Amino acid sequence: MASVECIQEAVRLLVAERQALRKRHAGRGELESNRLELARLQQQLSHSLIDRYLRVPIGKRFDTRRAANGAQPRSRRLPPVACDVP
């Protein structure tokens, strides 16, 4: 998984891109694409921060909402962020 700092930088770049898109009155499709990527990165950042500070890998987390039903732990993997952010 990419580092927290790498993901934060990628989020900063996407936010700057979004502001530029809005400034030039970009179309709905461009804004939506940017929004979806930003949401994906923010989710990945949340998971990375949880992993860093709780030291529990994503695949080992247990969904407490399903625990009452005797469910097994589930894994939610996100596509990795490329850390070659300028």
VOMAR-123297 format. One record per residue: z, y, x of N, C-alpha, C in turn; chain; residue number from 1. Coordinates in nm, 3 decimals. Example, Ala and Ser with C-alpha at 12.3 -4.5 7.8 and 13.67 -1.06 7.14 Angstrom:
2
+---------+---------+---------+---------+---------+---------+---------+---------+---------+-------+------+
:     npz :     npy :     npx :    capz :    capy :    capx :     cpz :     cpy :     cpx : chain : resi :
+---------+---------+---------+---------+---------+---------+---------+---------+---------+-------+------+
:   0.780 :  -0.569 :   1.319 :   0.780 :  -0.450 :   1.230 :   0.780 :  -0.330 :   1.320 :     A :    1 :
:   0.708 :  -0.225 :   1.285 :   0.714 :  -0.106 :   1.367 :   0.787 :   0.003 :   1.290 :     A :    2 :
+---------+---------+---------+---------+---------+---------+---------+---------+---------+-------+------+
end
This chain:
86
+---------+---------+---------+---------+---------+---------+---------+---------+---------+-------+------+
:     npz :     npy :     npx :    capz :    capy :    capx :     cpz :     cpy :     cpx : chain : resi :
+---------+---------+---------+---------+---------+---------+---------+---------+---------+-------+------+
:   0.000 :  -0.118 :   0.085 :   0.000 :   0.000 :   0.000 :   0.000 :   0.124 :   0.089 :     A :    1 :
:  -0.072 :   0.226 :   0.046 :  -0.079 :   0.349 :   0.123 :   0.057 :   0.417 :   0.126 :     A :    2 :
:   0.079 :   0.496 :   0.229 :   0.208 :   0.563 :   0.243 :   0.225 :   0.671 :   0.137 :     A :    3 :
:   0.349 :   0.704 :   0.109 :   0.381 :   0.809 :   0.013 :   0.314 :   0.939 :   0.055 :     A :    4 :
:   0.321 :   0.972 :   0.182 :   0.264 :   1.097 :   0.231 :   0.113 :   1.100 :   0.214 :     A :    5 :
:   0.049 :   0.988 :   0.237 :  -0.096 :   0.978 :   0.220 :  -0.134 :   1.001 :   0.074 :     A :    6 :
:  -0.062 :   0.939 :  -0.016 :  -0.091 :   0.954 :  -0.158 :  -0.064 :   1.097 :  -0.203 :     A :    7 :
:   0.044 :   1.157 :  -0.152 :   0.074 :   1.295 :  -0.187 :  -0.040 :   1.388 :  -0.144 :     A :    8 :
:  -0.095 :   1.364 :  -0.027 :  -0.206 :   1.446 :   0.021 :  -0.329 :   1.425 :  -0.067 :     A :    9 :
:  -0.356 :   1.302 :  -0.107 :  -0.469 :   1.274 :  -0.196 :  -0.450 :   1.344 :  -0.331 :     A :   10 :
:  -0.326 :   1.346 :  -0.382 :  -0.297 :   1.416 :  -0.507 :  -0.321 :   1.565 :  -0.490 :     A :   11 :
:  -0.274 :   1.622 :  -0.379 :  -0.295 :   1.765 :  -0.353 :  -0.445 :   1.799 :  -0.353 :     A :   12 :
:  -0.524 :   1.714 :  -0.289 :  -0.668 :   1.739 :  -0.284 :  -0.732 :   1.730 :  -0.423 :     A :   13 :
:  -0.689 :   1.634 :  -0.502 :  -0.744 :   1.622 :  -0.637 :  -0.703 :   1.739 :  -0.726 :     A :   14 :
:  -0.581 :   1.788 :  -0.709 :  -0.536 :   1.904 :  -0.786 :  -0.620 :   2.026 :  -0.747 :     A :   15 :
:  -0.644 :   2.045 :  -0.618 :  -0.728 :   2.157 :  -0.573 :  -0.869 :   2.143 :  -0.629 :     A :   16 :
:  -0.920 :   2.019 :  -0.629 :  -1.053 :   1.995 :  -0.685 :  -1.055 :   2.028 :  -0.833 :     A :   17 :
:  -0.950 :   1.990 :  -0.905 :  -0.942 :   2.017 :  -1.048 :  -0.941 :   2.168 :  -1.075 :     A :   18 :
:  -0.866 :   2.241 :  -0.995 :  -0.862 :   2.386 :  -1.012 :  -1.000 :   2.447 :  -0.988 :     A :   19 :
:  -1.072 :   2.396 :  -0.887 :  -1.208 :   2.444 :  -0.861 :  -1.301 :   2.409 :  -0.976 :     A :   20 :
:  -1.286 :   2.289 :  -1.031 :  -1.368 :   2.248 :  -1.146 :  -1.345 :   2.342 :  -1.264 :     A :   21 :
:  -1.221 :   2.373 :  -1.290 :  -1.189 :   2.462 :  -1.402 :  -1.243 :   2.603 :  -1.376 :     A :   22 :
:  -1.232 :   2.647 :  -1.252 :  -1.278 :   2.782 :  -1.217 :  -1.428 :   2.797 :  -1.240 :     A :   23 :
:  -1.504 :   2.691 :  -1.213 :  -1.649 :   2.698 :  -1.232 :  -1.692 :   2.644 :  -1.368 :     A :   24 :
:  -1.595 :   2.626 :  -1.457 :  -1.623 :   2.581 :  -1.595 :  -1.701 :   2.450 :  -1.597 :     A :   25 :
:  -1.651 :   2.353 :  -1.524 :  -1.714 :   2.221 :  -1.516 :  -1.716 :   2.154 :  -1.653 :     A :   26 :
:  -1.803 :   2.059 :  -1.666 :  -1.816 :   1.986 :  -1.793 :  -1.700 :   1.892 :  -1.818 :     A :   27 :
:  -1.693 :   1.847 :  -1.940 :  -1.586 :   1.758 :  -1.984 :  -1.583 :   1.629 :  -1.902 :     A :   28 :
:  -1.699 :   1.574 :  -1.870 :  -1.705 :   1.449 :  -1.795 :  -1.646 :   1.461 :  -1.656 :     A :   29 :
:  -1.678 :   1.570 :  -1.587 :  -1.622 :   1.592 :  -1.453 :  -1.470 :   1.608 :  -1.458 :     A :   30 :
:  -1.423 :   1.685 :  -1.554 :  -1.279 :   1.706 :  -1.568 :  -1.207 :   1.576 :  -1.604 :     A :   31 :
:  -1.268 :   1.497 :  -1.691 :  -1.206 :   1.372 :  -1.731 :  -1.200 :   1.274 :  -1.614 :     A :   32 :
:  -1.306 :   1.267 :  -1.538 :  -1.308 :   1.180 :  -1.421 :  -1.198 :   1.220 :  -1.322 :     A :   33 :
:  -1.184 :   1.348 :  -1.299 :  -1.080 :   1.399 :  -1.210 :  -0.941 :   1.367 :  -1.267 :     A :   34 :
:  -0.924 :   1.385 :  -1.398 :  -0.795 :   1.359 :  -1.462 :  -0.755 :   1.213 :  -1.448 :     A :   35 :
:  -0.851 :   1.124 :  -1.471 :  -0.821 :   0.981 :  -1.461 :  -0.782 :   0.941 :  -1.319 :     A :   36 :
:  -0.853 :   0.993 :  -1.221 :  -0.820 :   0.962 :  -1.081 :  -0.684 :   1.021 :  -1.045 :     A :   37 :
:  -0.656 :   1.139 :  -1.091 :  -0.527 :   1.203 :  -1.065 :  -0.414 :   1.122 :  -1.128 :     A :   38 :
:  -0.432 :   1.076 :  -1.249 :  -0.331 :   0.994 :  -1.317 :  -0.309 :   0.863 :  -1.240 :     A :   39 :
:  -0.418 :   0.800 :  -1.192 :  -0.406 :   0.676 :  -1.117 :  -0.326 :   0.698 :  -0.988 :     A :   40 :
:  -0.356 :   0.808 :  -0.918 :  -0.284 :   0.837 :  -0.794 :  -0.138 :   0.869 :  -0.820 :     A :   41 :
:  -0.110 :   0.942 :  -0.928 :   0.029 :   0.974 :  -0.960 :   0.107 :   0.847 :  -0.993 :     A :   42 :
:   0.043 :   0.753 :  -1.060 :   0.110 :   0.626 :  -1.089 :   0.135 :   0.549 :  -0.959 :     A :   43 :
:   0.035 :   0.550 :  -0.871 :   0.052 :   0.481 :  -0.743 :   0.161 :   0.548 :  -0.660 :     A :   44 :
:   0.168 :   0.681 :  -0.665 :   0.274 :   0.753 :  -0.594 :   0.410 :   0.714 :  -0.649 :     A :   45 :
:   0.423 :   0.704 :  -0.780 :   0.550 :   0.662 :  -0.839 :   0.590 :   0.524 :  -0.791 :     A :   46 :
:   0.495 :   0.431 :  -0.791 :   0.525 :   0.296 :  -0.745 :   0.563 :   0.295 :  -0.597 :     A :   47 :
:   0.494 :   0.374 :  -0.518 :   0.524 :   0.379 :  -0.374 :   0.663 :   0.437 :  -0.348 :     A :   48 :
:   0.700 :   0.539 :  -0.424 :   0.834 :   0.597 :  -0.408 :   0.942 :   0.498 :  -0.451 :     A :   49 :
:   0.918 :   0.427 :  -0.560 :   1.014 :   0.326 :  -0.604 :   1.027 :   0.218 :  -0.497 :     A :   50 :
:   0.914 :   0.173 :  -0.445 :   0.919 :   0.071 :  -0.340 :   0.994 :   0.120 :  -0.217 :     A :   51 :
:   0.972 :   0.245 :  -0.182 :   1.037 :   0.300 :  -0.062 :   1.188 :   0.306 :  -0.079 :     A :   52 :
:   1.232 :   0.355 :  -0.193 :   1.375 :   0.382 :  -0.208 :   1.454 :   0.267 :  -0.270 :     A :   53 :
:   1.390 :   0.181 :  -0.343 :   1.460 :   0.064 :  -0.396 :   1.440 :  -0.059 :  -0.311 :     A :   54 :
:   1.338 :  -0.055 :  -0.227 :   1.306 :  -0.166 :  -0.136 :   1.280 :  -0.295 :  -0.214 :     A :   55 :
:   1.220 :  -0.282 :  -0.332 :   1.183 :  -0.398 :  -0.413 :   1.031 :  -0.395 :  -0.429 :     A :   56 :
:   0.959 :  -0.492 :  -0.376 :   0.814 :  -0.493 :  -0.389 :   0.770 :  -0.496 :  -0.535 :     A :   57 :
:   0.654 :  -0.439 :  -0.562 :   0.602 :  -0.432 :  -0.698 :   0.601 :  -0.570 :  -0.763 :     A :   58 :
:   0.555 :  -0.671 :  -0.693 :   0.544 :  -0.804 :  -0.749 :   0.677 :  -0.869 :  -0.781 :     A :   59 :
:   0.786 :  -0.815 :  -0.731 :   0.919 :  -0.873 :  -0.754 :   0.996 :  -0.801 :  -0.864 :     A :   60 :
:   0.940 :  -0.691 :  -0.916 :   1.009 :  -0.619 :  -1.022 :   1.009 :  -0.700 :  -1.150 :     A :   61 :
:   1.111 :  -0.677 :  -1.232 :   1.122 :  -0.749 :  -1.358 :   1.119 :  -0.649 :  -1.472 :     A :   62 :
:   1.036 :  -0.673 :  -1.569 :   1.024 :  -0.586 :  -1.685 :   1.139 :  -0.617 :  -1.781 :     A :   63 :
:   1.238 :  -0.530 :  -1.787 :   1.358 :  -0.555 :  -1.868 :   1.327 :  -0.557 :  -2.017 :     A :   64 :
:   1.218 :  -0.491 :  -2.059 :   1.182 :  -0.494 :  -2.201 :   1.146 :  -0.636 :  -2.245 :     A :   65 :
:   1.091 :  -0.714 :  -2.152 :   1.050 :  -0.850 :  -2.186 :   1.157 :  -0.953 :  -2.149 :     A :   66 :
:   1.260 :  -0.910 :  -2.079 :   1.362 :  -1.003 :  -2.031 :   1.433 :  -1.073 :  -2.147 :     A :   67 :
:   1.453 :  -1.003 :  -2.256 :   1.523 :  -1.061 :  -2.370 :   1.445 :  -1.178 :  -2.430 :     A :   68 :
:   1.315 :  -1.177 :  -2.411 :   1.230 :  -1.283 :  -2.466 :   1.212 :  -1.398 :  -2.368 :     A :   69 :
:   1.284 :  -1.396 :  -2.258 :   1.271 :  -1.501 :  -2.158 :   1.143 :  -1.492 :  -2.077 :     A :   70 :
:   1.086 :  -1.373 :  -2.069 :   0.959 :  -1.355 :  -1.997 :   0.983 :  -1.362 :  -1.847 :     A :   71 :
:   0.881 :  -1.399 :  -1.777 :   0.885 :  -1.404 :  -1.631 :   0.848 :  -1.267 :  -1.574 :     A :   72 :
:   0.888 :  -1.238 :  -1.450 :   0.848 :  -1.112 :  -1.387 :   0.696 :  -1.100 :  -1.383 :     A :   73 :
:   0.648 :  -0.978 :  -1.397 :   0.504 :  -0.957 :  -1.391 :   0.470 :  -0.860 :  -1.279 :     A :   74 :
:   0.350 :  -0.869 :  -1.232 :   0.305 :  -0.785 :  -1.123 :   0.196 :  -0.693 :  -1.173 :     A :   75 :
:   0.207 :  -0.565 :  -1.142 :   0.103 :  -0.468 :  -1.176 :   0.055 :  -0.406 :  -1.047 :     A :   76 :
:  -0.057 :  -0.447 :  -1.001 :  -0.113 :  -0.394 :  -0.877 :  -0.212 :  -0.284 :  -0.909 :     A :   77 :
:  -0.204 :  -0.175 :  -0.834 :  -0.299 :  -0.066 :  -0.846 :  -0.397 :  -0.071 :  -0.731 :     A :   78 :
:  -0.519 :  -0.025 :  -0.752 :  -0.612 :  -0.021 :  -0.640 :  -0.557 :   0.070 :  -0.530 :     A :   79 :
:  -0.571 :   0.032 :  -0.405 :  -0.514 :   0.112 :  -0.297 :  -0.586 :   0.244 :  -0.277 :     A :   80 :
:  -0.516 :   0.341 :  -0.222 :  -0.573 :   0.469 :  -0.185 :  -0.620 :   0.459 :  -0.042 :     A :   81 :
:  -0.739 :   0.507 :  -0.015 :  -0.787 :   0.514 :   0.123 :  -0.711 :   0.627 :   0.191 :     A :   82 :
:  -0.654 :   0.600 :   0.304 :  -0.569 :   0.700 :   0.370 :  -0.645 :   0.784 :   0.472 :     A :   83 :
:  -0.775 :   0.791 :   0.460 :  -0.852 :   0.874 :   0.552 :  -0.876 :   1.011 :   0.492 :     A :   84 :
:  -0.773 :   1.065 :   0.425 :  -0.780 :   1.195 :   0.361 :  -0.783 :   1.302 :   0.471 :     A :   85 :
:  -0.879 :   1.394 :   0.464 :  -0.886 :   1.499 :   0.569 :  -0.767 :   1.592 :   0.566 :     A :   86 :
+---------+---------+---------+---------+---------+---------+---------+---------+---------+-------+------+
end
